[in-house]
């Protein structure tokens, strides 16, 4: 099946902006189940600098800089993608999560070794016992990996609410309070 995808992001500024540096991840990548037939990113006003590269994870990254005064910025991505059906595994038939953990820790093949980066702490995403304890409820001994991951995602969706006024890119993940949603367990204002 072929899909045409159009994505528009528009900014309107109360006062003119003299300079803009932006990075956009708007171009689809080729995967076993999808092929990007064409893709382009248009920027208005026209950027003085425009480049593309592939990041560490294989994503296509568009960098652009608008170097004249402007009161709006419109970024339009137009893509044509061919997608193929794929069969998804039965969550209950996947390997136990402990086996996946052992494979990542051993890291002998390239794909598994690349996944190790997601297990490491960073300055703004340190490892926290409270987060580990929260996940442990889903990752019980011997539970199939995909089943455990789906359970954890469902719990997060039901029990937490995103609050844009408390989340900042320069704050470590657990330095703000996470509010449980009214949809969830009914615990108000519990933080991790």
N, C-alpha and C positions, 0 to 999 in steps of 0.2 A: 504494500500500500504506500502511495506517495502522499506526503503531507506538505502543505505550504504553511510556514510559521511566520507570523509577523509579531514583533514585540516593539513597543514604543515606550520610552521613558522620557518624560518632559519635566524640566525644571523651570520655574519662573521665579526670578529674584526681585525683591522689593527695590534694591539699588543695583546699578550696574556692577558686574564682576569683571575685574581686569585680567584675570588669568585663571585657567582651569586645567588641571592634570587629572585624567581619569583612566581607570582600568575597567574594562567590561568583559564579562564572560558570557557572551551572547551567541557564539557560533557553536553549533552542535559538533560533536566529535564522532568519528567513525568507531563503531563497536560491532561485535559479532552480529547483533540483531538490527543494526541501523547503519545506513550509509548517507553521509551528507553529500548531496548532489551539487548544491550551490549554497553560498552564504555570503552576505555582505552586511557591513555596518555603515550606516550613513550618519553623519554628525552635522548638525546645524546650530551655530555657525560653523563654517568649514574650519577644520583644525589646521594649525600650522605644522604640526607634527603628528604622524600617524604610523604606527607599527603594529605588527602582530608577531607573537611567539607562542610556543607551547610550553606550559608550565611543568613543574616536576611531576604532577599527577596525570599529564597527558591532555589537559584542557587547553583549548585555544583561547588565547588572551589578546584582546585588542587594547592597545594603549593609544591615547590621543591627548593632545594639548591644544587648547584654544588660547591664543595669545593676544587677543584683542578684546576690548570692552564689549560685554554682552549682557543683556538682561534676561535671556532665556537660553536654554540648552535642550535640544531635542536629539535623542539617540534612537535610531530606528534600525532594527535588525530584521532582515528578510532572509529566510532560508527555505530550501526545499530538501526534504529528508525522505529517504525510502526506508520503511521499517518492515521487518519480517516477524512473523509470529514466533514466539519462543515458549518453551514449556518451562514452567516453574516447578521446583522440587516440592514434594510434600513436606511441609515444615516438620512433621513428626518423624519423617524418615531420614532427616539429616543427621550427621555424626554428632556425638556428644560435644558440648562446647569445650570441655577439657581437652579433647583431641585437637581442636583448632588452636587452642592456646599453646599446646605443646609444639605444634607445627610452626607457629609464629615465633616462639622462643628459640627453636632450633634453627629456623630460617635458612634452610639449605637450598631451596629453589628460589628463583628470582621473584616470582609473583608473591610468594609468602614472605620473603625477606622485605619486600617493599611495604607490606602491611605493618611491619613492626613500628614504623614511625607513628602510627595511630595509638600505640600503647605507651608512648613516652610523655612525660610531663613537659610543660613549657612555662615560661614566666607568667603568662596570663591564664594558663590552664594547668594548674598543678594537680597532682593526684590527691584526692581527699577521701578520708575514711568514710565520711557521711555519704558520699556519692557511691562508693563501693558497697556500703551496706544497703543502700536503696536498690542497687542493681541485683544484689545477692538474692533478693526475693524471687526474681525471675530466673536467675541462673542457679537453679538447684542442682545438686550432684547428678550427673548422668543425663540431664535434660538435653534433647536435641538442640543444636545451635540456633537454627532458624526459628524454631518454636519459642525459645527463650528470648530471642531478639524481638520477635513480634509482640510477645507479652510485655516486654519492657517498653517498647514504643507505645503500646496501647495504654499502659499505666501512666506514662508521661503525658500523653494526650489528655487523658481523663483527669489527672490530678494536679496539673500545673497550668498556669496561665501566664502568657507572655505579657510583661508590663514594659512598654517602650520607655517609660520614664525612669526606670531603675536599671536598665541594661545599657552599658556603655562599652565601646570597643577597647577602652584603656583600663577597664576594671577586671580583675580576676573573676572567674565564673561564680564563685561562691561568696563574693563580697557584697552581693545584693540579696535582698530577700526574694524568695520565690513564693508567689501566692498560689495556693491551691484554688482551683476553679470551683465554681458552684456545682459543676457537673460531677466533680470527684468526690472524694471521701468526706468532704465537709469540714476539713481541718483548716481554719483560717490562718493565713500568714505564717505557715510553717516554712522555715528555710532549711536548706541543706547545709 
